[in-house]
Amino acid sequence: MEVTKVINATRTFKIGEVETKALRGVDLTIESGEFTALVGPSGSGKTTLLQLIGLLDQPTSGSVFINGKDATRLNRDQRADLRKGTIGFIFQFFALIPTLTAYENVELPLLLNGMKPAERKARVNEMLEAVGLSDRAHHRPDQLSGGQQQRVAVARALSIRPSMILADEPTANLDTENGKQVMEIMQKLNKETGVTFVFATHDPRVIKYANRVVTLRDGMIVENGNSAKA
């Protein structure tokens, strides 16, 4: 089942008179259940591509289809609605709210989606248990290690039961052991739940976990690895 299809996408940024072509005619299909790495050096376009897939940005030209819907034809509110129910995000800097506990950070997207209290409580506890943090539920981010904070971020991303999770350099601020733990948790959840993971990275320690590696250079895909599901 196809989750995402990017068709001839370009993205150009203009600052004053200077134009930067971040993406140059990219075509990419991501299928359900993939565990895919977008790799390449800084400036290759991998983060820009991830932002287009996540509907955080729009292509300058070309199309992005999410579950059969052409997101480039939707207005901002429609894209936000599609994103809210379909895509979870994991960021390099964790992006946890510092005044909230781990439990409350995971609960937040469920509150925004209007989930009933009993169901919300069960879902949050399920997600924290899945990432091995049930005993840290009432700790704030400053009381957690970097690895634990990223695991809270994984739980939060999964809490809405998305069909796809996008992770931008998910281990960049973690030491080797914590990075390994986060990747193993993501890999385990991918296998157990079937949720699609796409992550941007240049870390060889992370790339080895991928079932598919898509390599970008100068805004173009130069190697499009085959999905293990293909």
Secondary structure, DSSP 8 states (H G I E B T S, - for coil): -EEEEEEEEEEEEEETTEEEEEEEEEEEEEETT-EEEEE-STTSSHHHHHHHHTTSS--SEEEEEETTEEGGGS-HHHHHHHHHHHEEEE-TT----TTS-HHHHHHHHHHHTT--HHHHHHHHHHHHHHTT-GGGTT--GGGS-HHHHHHHHHHHHHHT--SEEEEESTTTTS-HHHHHHHHHHHHHHHHHH--EEEEEE--HHHHTT-SEEEEEETTEEEEE---TT-
